[in-house]
């Protein structure tokens, strides 16, 4: 039998995911500033960080939706 859908801790989980993603962005930026990378590698890291920022916005939106429930 499937477990019932329990969303009571969704906001907490989303906040943790946001913090982890911010940490990943900061680590990537630190790596870019402290190591020599090719332009291609730098571009890929920048693109990945942009996707991370978009994910953060989506997670924040989801937190707002959860708060309305």
ZALOGU-73773 format. One line per field, with one value per atom (N, C-alpha, C, O, CB): residue number from 1; atom name; x, y, z. Coordinates in pm, whole numbers. Atoms other than C-alpha are relative to their C-alpha. Glycine has a CB too. Layout:
N
i	[NUM / ...]
at	[CA / ...]
xx	[X / ...]
yy	[Y / ...]
zz	[Z / ...]
This chain:
69
i	[1 / 1 / 1 / 1 / 1 / 2 / 2 / 2 / 2 / 2 / 3 / 3 / 3 / 3 / 3 / 4 / 4 / 4 / 4 / 4 / 5 / 5 / 5 / 5 / 5 / 6 / 6 / 6 / 6 / 6 / 7 / 7 / 7 / 7 / 7 / 8 / 8 / 8 / 8 / 8 / 9 / 9 / 9 / 9 / 9 / 10 / 10 / 10 / 10 / 10 / 11 / 11 / 11 / 11 / 11 / 12 / 12 / 12 / 12 / 12 / 13 / 13 / 13 / 13 / 13 / 14 / 14 / 14 / 14 / 14 / 15 / 15 / 15 / 15 / 15 / 16 / 16 / 16 / 16 / 16 / 17 / 17 / 17 / 17 / 17 / 18 / 18 / 18 / 18 / 18 / 19 / 19 / 19 / 19 / 19 / 20 / 20 / 20 / 20 / 20 / 21 / 21 / 21 / 21 / 21 / 22 / 22 / 22 / 22 / 22 / 23 / 23 / 23 / 23 / 23 / 24 / 24 / 24 / 24 / 24 / 25 / 25 / 25 / 25 / 25 / 26 / 26 / 26 / 26 / 26 / 27 / 27 / 27 / 27 / 27 / 28 / 28 / 28 / 28 / 28 / 29 / 29 / 29 / 29 / 29 / 30 / 30 / 30 / 30 / 30 / 31 / 31 / 31 / 31 / 31 / 32 / 32 / 32 / 32 / 32 / 33 / 33 / 33 / 33 / 33 / 34 / 34 / 34 / 34 / 34 / 35 / 35 / 35 / 35 / 35 / 36 / 36 / 36 / 36 / 36 / 37 / 37 / 37 / 37 / 37 / 38 / 38 / 38 / 38 / 38 / 39 / 39 / 39 / 39 / 39 / 40 / 40 / 40 / 40 / 40 / 41 / 41 / 41 / 41 / 41 / 42 / 42 / 42 / 42 / 42 / 43 / 43 / 43 / 43 / 43 / 44 / 44 / 44 / 44 / 44 / 45 / 45 / 45 / 45 / 45 / 46 / 46 / 46 / 46 / 46 / 47 / 47 / 47 / 47 / 47 / 48 / 48 / 48 / 48 / 48 / 49 / 49 / 49 / 49 / 49 / 50 / 50 / 50 / 50 / 50 / 51 / 51 / 51 / 51 / 51 / 52 / 52 / 52 / 52 / 52 / 53 / 53 / 53 / 53 / 53 / 54 / 54 / 54 / 54 / 54 / 55 / 55 / 55 / 55 / 55 / 56 / 56 / 56 / 56 / 56 / 57 / 57 / 57 / 57 / 57 / 58 / 58 / 58 / 58 / 58 / 59 / 59 / 59 / 59 / 59 / 60 / 60 / 60 / 60 / 60 / 61 / 61 / 61 / 61 / 61 / 62 / 62 / 62 / 62 / 62 / 63 / 63 / 63 / 63 / 63 / 64 / 64 / 64 / 64 / 64 / 65 / 65 / 65 / 65 / 65 / 66 / 66 / 66 / 66 / 66 / 67 / 67 / 67 / 67 / 67 / 68 / 68 / 68 / 68 / 68 / 69 / 69 / 69 / 69 / 69]
at	[N / CA / C / O / CB / N / CA / C / O / CB / N / CA / C / O / CB / N / CA / C / O / CB / N / CA / C / O / CB / N / CA / C / O / CB / N / CA / C / O / CB / N / CA / C / O / CB / N / CA / C / O / CB / N / CA / C / O / CB / N / CA / C / O / CB / N / CA / C / O / CB / N / CA / C / O / CB / N / CA / C / O / CB / N / CA / C / O / CB / N / CA / C / O / CB / N / CA / C / O / CB / N / CA / C / O / CB / N / CA / C / O / CB / N / CA / C / O / CB / N / CA / C / O / CB / N / CA / C / O / CB / N / CA / C / O / CB / N / CA / C / O / CB / N / CA / C / O / CB / N / CA / C / O / CB / N / CA / C / O / CB / N / CA / C / O / CB / N / CA / C / O / CB / N / CA / C / O / CB / N / CA / C / O / CB / N / CA / C / O / CB / N / CA / C / O / CB / N / CA / C / O / CB / N / CA / C / O / CB / N / CA / C / O / CB / N / CA / C / O / CB / N / CA / C / O / CB / N / CA / C / O / CB / N / CA / C / O / CB / N / CA / C / O / CB / N / CA / C / O / CB / N / CA / C / O / CB / N / CA / C / O / CB / N / CA / C / O / CB / N / CA / C / O / CB / N / CA / C / O / CB / N / CA / C / O / CB / N / CA / C / O / CB / N / CA / C / O / CB / N / CA / C / O / CB / N / CA / C / O / CB / N / CA / C / O / CB / N / CA / C / O / CB / N / CA / C / O / CB / N / CA / C / O / CB / N / CA / C / O / CB / N / CA / C / O / CB / N / CA / C / O / CB / N / CA / C / O / CB / N / CA / C / O / CB / N / CA / C / O / CB / N / CA / C / O / CB / N / CA / C / O / CB / N / CA / C / O / CB / N / CA / C / O / CB / N / CA / C / O / CB / N / CA / C / O / CB / N / CA / C / O / CB]
xx	[84 / 0 / 89 / 189 / -96 / -78 / 130 / -16 / -122 / -41 / 5 / 215 / -82 / -77 / 144 / 74 / -16 / 97 / 208 / -97 / -82 / 121 / 5 / -96 / -55 / -16 / 259 / 85 / 205 / 64 / -70 / 352 / 27 / 56 / -82 / -16 / 386 / 138 / 153 / -29 / -135 / 760 / 55 / 176 / 92 / -45 / 772 / 78 / 182 / -119 / -65 / 864 / 141 / 236 / -82 / -131 / 1149 / 95 / 211 / -12 / -83 / 1280 / 41 / 156 / -74 / -30 / 1257 / 103 / 194 / -127 / -96 / 1444 / 139 / 238 / -44 / -129 / 1721 / 58 / 178 / -15 / -46 / 1739 / 52 / 152 / -115 / -45 / 1769 / 137 / 227 / -102 / -129 / 2051 / 111 / 221 / -8 / -100 / 2234 / 35 / 152 / -52 / -23 / 2193 / 82 / 171 / -134 / -79 / 2324 / 145 / 238 / -60 / -136 / 2622 / 73 / 193 / -5 / -60 / 2684 / 39 / 145 / -97 / -32 / 2672 / 126 / 218 / -120 / -115 / 2917 / 128 / 234 / -25 / -117 / 3153 / 49 / 170 / -33 / -38 / 3148 / 66 / 165 / -122 / -59 / 3219 / 139 / 230 / -91 / -130 / 3504 / 102 / 216 / -10 / -88 / 3650 / 42 / 158 / -70 / -32 / 3630 / 102 / 189 / -127 / -91 / 3814 / 137 / 235 / -61 / -125 / 4084 / 75 / 187 / -28 / -67 / 4168 / -1 / -84 / -66 / -6 / 4268 / -93 / -78 / 146 / 94 / 3987 / 2 / 30 / -144 / 16 / 3944 / -129 / -216 / -1 / 123 / 3682 / -121 / -230 / 12 / 110 / 3469 / -45 / -165 / 41 / 34 / 3486 / -70 / -170 / 126 / 60 / 3410 / -143 / -233 / 85 / 133 / 3114 / -98 / -213 / 6 / 86 / 2976 / -39 / -154 / 70 / 29 / 3004 / -99 / -192 / 131 / 92 / 2833 / -141 / -239 / 51 / 131 / 2550 / -66 / -186 / 13 / 54 / 2509 / -49 / -154 / 106 / 44 / 2494 / -128 / -212 / 110 / 123 / 2228 / -119 / -227 / 11 / 106 / 2022 / -30 / -146 / 39 / 20 / 2074 / -82 / -172 / 136 / 77 / 1947 / -146 / -235 / 61 / 139 / 1639 / -70 / -188 / -2 / 59 / 1581 / -36 / -141 / 97 / 28 / 1604 / -129 / -213 / 118 / 122 / 1337 / -123 / -226 / 7 / 112 / 1113 / -31 / -148 / 32 / 22 / 1164 / -63 / -149 / 133 / 59 / 1085 / -147 / -231 / 77 / 139 / 767 / -82 / -195 / -9 / 69 / 675 / -22 / -125 / 82 / 17 / 733 / -119 / -199 / 130 / 114 / 489 / -132 / -229 / 15 / 121 / 234 / -36 / -153 / 19 / 23 / 276 / -51 / -134 / 129 / 42 / 232 / -146 / -212 / 88 / 141 / -106 / -95 / -214 / -22 / 87 / -240 / -37 / -110 / 66]
yy	[-118 / 0 / 124 / 130 / 0 / -123 / 346 / 85 / 86 / 81 / -91 / 593 / 123 / 167 / 40 / -123 / 894 / 116 / 118 / 35 / -116 / 1220 / 95 / 155 / 71 / -88 / 1417 / 118 / 105 / -76 / -121 / 1772 / 97 / 214 / 70 / -90 / 1913 / 62 / 175 / -74 / -53 / 1958 / 50 / 66 / -105 / -46 / 2078 / 131 / 145 / 17 / -131 / 2435 / -16 / 43 / 97 / 22 / 2317 / -65 / -24 / -88 / 67 / 2085 / 96 / 95 / -122 / -97 / 2360 / 102 / 138 / 71 / -96 / 2603 / -62 / 5 / 49 / 69 / 2346 / -13 / 4 / -139 / 13 / 2290 / 135 / 139 / -51 / -133 / 2666 / 29 / 75 / 109 / -25 / 2691 / -83 / -32 / -33 / 85 / 2398 / 54 / 53 / -143 / -53 / 2552 / 128 / 149 / 25 / -122 / 2888 / -36 / 26 / 89 / 46 / 2706 / -50 / -26 / -110 / 49 / 2537 / 115 / 111 / -94 / -118 / 2872 / 67 / 99 / 101 / -66 / 3025 / -82 / -26 / 23 / 86 / 2726 / 7 / 12 / -146 / -7 / 2741 / 133 / 138 / -21 / -131 / 3114 / 11 / 71 / 110 / -1 / 3068 / -80 / -39 / -58 / 83 / 2791 / 77 / 71 / -131 / -76 / 3015 / 109 / 137 / 62 / -110 / 3296 / -49 / 25 / 90 / 49 / 3074 / -98 / -138 / -67 / 94 / 2845 / 51 / 133 / -139 / -36 / 2883 / -94 / -216 / -8 / 77 / 2771 / 53 / 171 / 6 / -46 / 2782 / 81 / 72 / -120 / -79 / 3019 / -91 / -58 / 89 / 95 / 2718 / -53 / -59 / -117 / 49 / 2579 / 108 / 83 / -49 / -112 / 2920 / 25 / 50 / 128 / -21 / 2959 / -107 / -77 / 0 / 109 / 2619 / 19 / -5 / -136 / -24 / 2704 / 115 / 108 / 30 / -114 / 3039 / -41 / 2 / 113 / 48 / 2868 / -85 / -74 / -80 / 86 / 2612 / 84 / 57 / -102 / -88 / 2887 / 74 / 97 / 100 / -67 / 3063 / -96 / -55 / 50 / 98 / 2743 / -17 / -33 / -136 / 9 / 2719 / 118 / 101 / -6 / -119 / 3076 / -12 / 25 / 129 / 21 / 2992 / -102 / -85 / -48 / 101 / 2686 / 61 / 31 / -117 / -67 / 2900 / 81 / 77 / 91 / -79 / 3132 / -91 / -58 / 83 / 95 / 2834 / -56 / -69 / -116 / 52 / 2693 / 105 / 73 / -49 / -108 / 3031 / 18 / 42 / 134 / -9 / 3047 / -115 / -95 / -2 / 116 / 2698 / 18 / -23 / -128 / -28 / 2805 / 93 / 73 / 62 / -91 / 3092 / -73 / -47 / 114 / 78 / 2851 / -88 / -99 / -87 / 83 / 2618 / 82 / 35 / -73 / -86 / 2908 / 40 / 67 / 125 / -38 / 2991 / -112 / -87 / 42 / 116 / 2642 / -12 / -103 / -128]
zz	[0 / 0 / 0 / 72 / 122 / 10 / -90 / 126 / 189 / -124 / -115 / 184 / -38 / -153 / 46 / 30 / 211 / -25 / 30 / 115 / 34 / 71 / 119 / 156 / -125 / -116 / 367 / -42 / -68 / 120 / 46 / 275 / 115 / 91 / -107 / -113 / 626 / 8 / 56 / 126 / -11 / 599 / -134 / -149 / 57 / 131 / 237 / 8 / -55 / -93 / -10 / 332 / 56 / 5 / 88 / -60 / 552 / -101 / -114 / 126 / 99 / 281 / -112 / -155 / -59 / 105 / 19 / 48 / -27 / -45 / -54 / 245 / 7 / -21 / 138 / -4 / 295 / -140 / -160 / 64 / 139 / -80 / -51 / -123 / -90 / 40 / -135 / 59 / -11 / 44 / -64 / 118 / -65 / -87 / 150 / 67 / -45 / -138 / -177 / -12 / 134 / -389 / 7 / -75 / -71 / -18 / -268 / 32 / -20 / 113 / -31 / -120 / -123 / -139 / 104 / 124 / -455 / -92 / -156 / -73 / 81 / -635 / 53 / -22 / -1 / -62 / -389 / -20 / -48 / 149 / 19 / -413 / -145 / -169 / 38 / 140 / -792 / -32 / -105 / -90 / 24 / -793 / 63 / 5 / 54 / -65 / -547 / -82 / -100 / 143 / 84 / -763 / -125 / -166 / -39 / 121 / -1069 / 30 / -53 / -60 / -31 / -891 / 47 / 38 / 105 / -57 / -737 / -90 / -58 / 130 / 89 / -1027 / -143 / -182 / 7 / 142 / -1386 / -77 / -73 / -54 / 80 / -1612 / -143 / -167 / 60 / 138 / -1984 / -9 / 77 / -100 / 19 / -2117 / -12 / 37 / -127 / 15 / -2207 / 136 / 164 / -91 / -134 / -1853 / 82 / 149 / 74 / -73 / -1705 / -46 / 34 / -18 / 57 / -1939 / 49 / 82 / -155 / -47 / -1838 / 146 / 184 / -19 / -142 / -1467 / 14 / 94 / 79 / -5 / -1524 / -42 / 19 / -89 / 44 / -1714 / 108 / 132 / -130 / -105 / -1438 / 118 / 175 / 48 / -108 / -1176 / -37 / 50 / 34 / 42 / -1380 / 15 / 58 / -146 / -19 / -1382 / 148 / 187 / -63 / -145 / -1007 / 51 / 132 / 73 / -43 / -962 / -42 / 34 / -60 / 46 / -1168 / 89 / 122 / -147 / -89 / -950 / 134 / 191 / 20 / -128 / -638 / -11 / 80 / 42 / 19 / -776 / -2 / 57 / -130 / 6 / -851 / 139 / 176 / -97 / -134 / -502 / 91 / 172 / 61 / -81 / -343 / -36 / 51 / -22 / 43 / -549 / 59 / 102 / -153 / -56 / -432 / 151 / 205 / -27 / -144 / -69 / 21 / 112 / 60 / -10 / -122 / -22 / 49 / -101 / 26 / -267 / 122 / 159 / -125 / -118 / 32 / 118 / 196 / 38 / -112 / 274 / -12 / 89 / 7 / 23 / 117 / 35 / 53 / -145 / -24 / 187 / 146 / 184 / -45]
